[in-house]
Amino acid sequence: MGMRGKTMRAFKDELNWCAGEIEKALDYFLPGVQSRQGVVAQAMRYSTLGGGKRVRGVLVMKFCQACGGDPRQGLPFACALEMIHASSLIHDDLPCMDDDCLRRGKPSCHVAFGEANALLAGDALINLAFDVLSSEESVKAVGAENALKAVNLLSRKVGVDGMIGGQVVDLESEGKSIDEETLEYLHRLKTCALIQAAAALGCIAAGASKEKLQLALHYGDALGLAFQIVDDILDVTGDVAQLGKPIGSDSEQEKTTYVTLKGLNGAKADAAQCTQRAREVLDALGLEEGFLYEFTDMLLNRTK
């Protein structure tokens, strides 16, 4: 095996280790199902455990490490972010939103548990995320001041000026022809905000400087746009079995995407450009190990 092969194997091993640590921590923090309200706990666990790329959680852990911390310090923050992400997927799939019946290769939460229970499970995951951010485990890992900073940052990135605001603009844009500026604006809120939060929460977990925190936010913005553009491409070119969710849904809902605006080649060029911007931020951070570079490239070249 050549040096490149060894490097790639080491990267995959590290990625799998991070994902495994996040999975174990999520299992610990999520509620048990042995209660009268156990159905909502089942729905929360169904939608959060055993699936997904753990992109956001991995970024928390590796930015924490890049800023001098132990990646495990970031686990409560990583879990909180994965819970927020899972809640957003539950709500996105609801009939009143995108009305998708498949997620991560299995029936969407509202198909499996009913619409009302899915709505409540999504709400409960948001509340649990902030419980975990301010928990005894979190304070022990990063200190009370950093835990409070994390609560403040994530609440803003989820709210009306972040993910929720992006969803509003997305809904208002359905069936309309929107320009590139509007498309970029909605994705900066809907997609980039949580990826920015991931990188920034890693910095906060390690007690990093304001300068590194700002660089992390710039990285998350560039990576988030690249991630969304690739999502738009995969909605046209992807395979349902690999993606684990329906393809062609953007077209069915008459959504403007980077592909409809730029064509496939133009969208691929934009994704590559945003990825390069993200790599330049990593250069500015002065990283000594290559995991985040490999991770950034992997997200550009993914097939699911």
N, C-alpha and C positions, 0 to 999 in steps of 0.2 A: 504494500500500500504506500503510495506517495505521500509527501508532506501535506498536500492539499486534502487528500483523503483522511489522514489522521486529524487534521484540523477540523474537518467537517464532522467526523465522528465525535470529537471532543465537544463541538458545539451542540450536536444533537443530544449527547449525554447530559450536558449542562441544562439544556432546554427541558428535557424530560425530568431532570431532578427538580427544577423550579416548579414545573407543572404538578409534579407529585406532591411537593411540599404544600402548594396552594390547595390541592385537592384535600389533603389530610386536615389542613387548618379550616377549610370550609366545612368539612364534615363535623369538626369540633364546634364551630360557632353556630351552625344551623340548628333550628329547634328539632327535638325528637317528635315522633309522630304519635306517641302514646298519651293522648289527651282528648278531651271532648272536641277540641278544635283541630284535631290531628289532620283533617283533610287539607287545610291550608298549609300546614307544615309539609305534608307530602308533596303538594304542588310546588312549594318553595324548593325542596330538595330535588325534585324531578327536573326543574328548570335550571338549577345551578350546578349540580354535581354531574360528573361523568360525561362532559362534553365541552366543546369549544376549544379555541386555540390558547386561551389564557394570555392573550397578548397584553392586556392591561396589567394583570397581576405580575407577569414576568418583568415588564418594564419597571414596575415599582421595585421589585427585588434587585434588579441589575443596576438601576440608577442609584439605589441605596449603596450597593457595593462599589459602584464607580466613584461615589463621593466619600468612600472610606469607611462605610459601615458594614456590618455583617448582613448579608441579604435576608437572613431570617428575621432581623429587626423589622423589616418591612412587611412581614406576613399579615398582621392585622389590617394594615392599610391595603394590601393586595386583595385580601378577602372582601373588605368593604367595597372596593371598586368593582370586583367581579360580581358582587351582589347587586350593585347599581346597574351594571351592564345587563345582568340576567333580568332584572325588573323591566328594563327598557325593551328587551326582546319580547317579554310576555305582553307588555302593553302594545308594542308595535304590531304584534300578530293578531290582536283583537279585531273582531268584525268592524268596529267603529273606526279602526285605523287602517292597516294594510290588509286585514282579513286573510292572513296566510295560515294554512293548516299544517305545515311541516316546518320543523325547526331542529337543527342538529341531527337530522336523520330519523326523527320520531315525531309523532303528533304534537302539535303546538299545545301549550298549557291549557288553553281554553277548550281545545278539542278533547283533551284527556280528563279535565276536571270540571268543565263547565265555565261559562263566561264570568259568572259572578265570583267563583273561587279563584279564577285566574287574575281578575282585577284585584282582589284582596291579597293574593300572593305577591303580586308586583308591588303593591303598597307596603306590605309587610317587609319585603326585602329592602326597600328604601329605608324604612325605620331601623331595621336590624343593622344596616350598613353604618349608620351613625352611632348606634349602640356600640358596635365593634370598634369604631374609630376612637371612642372615648372610654373604652373598657379598661379594666384593671390590667389585662394583658398588654394592651396598647401603651398605656402609661408606663408600665414596667419596662417595655422594650425601648421606648423613644423619649420618655419624659412627658410630664403634663403639658408643658408649653408647646411642644411640637405636636402633641395630640390635638390640642386646641387649634393650632395652625392648620392641621389637616382637616378638621371639621369645617373650618371657615372656607378653605380653598375648595373642598369638594362640594359643599353646599352651593357655592357660586357656579361651579362648572356644571352642576346638574340642573340649575334653576332656569329662570326665564331668560337670562343672558347666556345660557349654555345649552345643554342637551334638550331641555324642554322647549326652549325658545326656537331651536332649530327644527324640532318636530312641528311646531306651529307654522313656521314658514313653509315647511315641506307640504303640509296639508293644504295650505292656501295656494300652493303652486301647482297642485294636481290639475291636469286638464288645460293648463296654460303654457304658453311658450315664454320661458324666462331667459334672461341673458346670463352670460357667464359670471358677471359680478354677483347677481342674486344667487346663483347656484353655489358659488364659492362661499358666500355669506352663510347660507343655510347649512352647508357641510362643516364650516368652521365651528358652528354652534353644535350641530347634531352629532358629528363624528369626532372632530378634532378636540373638542372640549374635554372629553373623557380621556383621550390619549395624552393630552397635555397634563391632565390631572395625574395620570399614572407616573409620568416622568417626574413631575414636581413633587408628588407624594414620596417618591423614592429619595429625593433630595432632602425633604423635610425629615424623613425617618433617620437620615444620617446626620442631621444638623448642619447641612451644607450652607454655604454663603448665599447671599442674595444674588450675586453674580451667576453662580451655578444654577440657582433656581430659575433665573430669567432665561439662561441658555436652554434649560430643560423644557421650558414653555415653548421656546422657538422650535426646538426639536419636535415636540409633540404636535405643533401646528403643521409642520412640513410633513411629518410621517402620517398624520391623520388625513391630510389631503391625498397623499399617495395611496393610502389604504382605501379611501372612499372611491377614488378613480378606478382602482383595481376591482373593487366590488361592482362598480358599474360595468366594467369590461366582462367580468365573470357572469353577470346577469344575462349577457348576450351569448358568450362563448362557453360558459361553464356546463358542467354535467350534474344533474340532480343528485345522482348517487354519491358523487364526490363532495358537492357543496352541502348536502344534507338539508337543503331548503329549495323552494320552487325557483326556477329560472324564468325569465321573461315577465316577471311581475311588474317591473318598471314600465314596460311597454303597455301592459294591460291597464295600468292605472294612469296612463298618459303622462308619465313623469318626464321632465327634461333631465337628462343625465349628461355626463361628460362625453359619452359615446354619441348621443343624439346631436350634441353641439359640435364635436370635433371629429367624429368618425373614430373607428377603432385605432387607426395608426396615430391620429392626433392625441387620443386619450392615452395611449401607451407612452407617447413622448412626454406628455404632461406628468404622468406617474413617475417616469424615470427622472424628470427634472426635479420634482418634489423630493424624491428619494435622495438625489444628490445634495439638495439643500440640507436634508436631515443629516447626511454624512458629514457635511461641512461643519455643522454644529458640534458633532462628536469630535471633530478635529479641534475645534475651539475649546472643548472641555479637556483636551489633553489626555485622552484615555490611553492606558498602557496595555490593555488586553482587548481582543477583537470581538468579543461576543456581541456587543450592541451593533457593530458594523455588520456582522453576519445576520443578525436578527433583522436589521433594517432591509438588507438585500433579500432575505427570505420572504418578507411580506410583499415585496414588489413582484417576486417570481412565483407566488403561491398559486395553486389551482383550486383552492377551497377557502 
